[in-house]
Amino acid sequence: MQPDRPLDYYIDRLFRQLDHGEFATEMEVQRSYRYLVGDLIYKLTTLCTFRNGTLRLRYAAAALRFEMVSRRESMRQRLNKELGGEVVKKIVVL
């Protein structure tokens, strides 16, 4: 257990291990995304949904959207590493 993680992170991982559906996975992906990008970028994210292996993101700033389009593959790899498996198959920036 890492001290810099909130308790709900571990609760979500437990739900995932117990296979309690897509909702637990979506919450876990959103929390992992927030953890990886930080609070500032997360606040500029106007849409963050995860369904069927696809993470959809929309940003308030065009420059941020451009930057995230160019980094989406590395973000996908970092998210999957954080989640402990091949959970995110594709990231779509809207």
Secondary structure, 3 states (H helix, E strand, C coil): CCCCCCHHHHHHHHHHHCCCCHHHHHHHHHHHHHHHHHHHHHHCEEEEEEECCEEEEEECCHHHHHHHHHCHHHHHHHHHHHHCCCCCCEEEEC
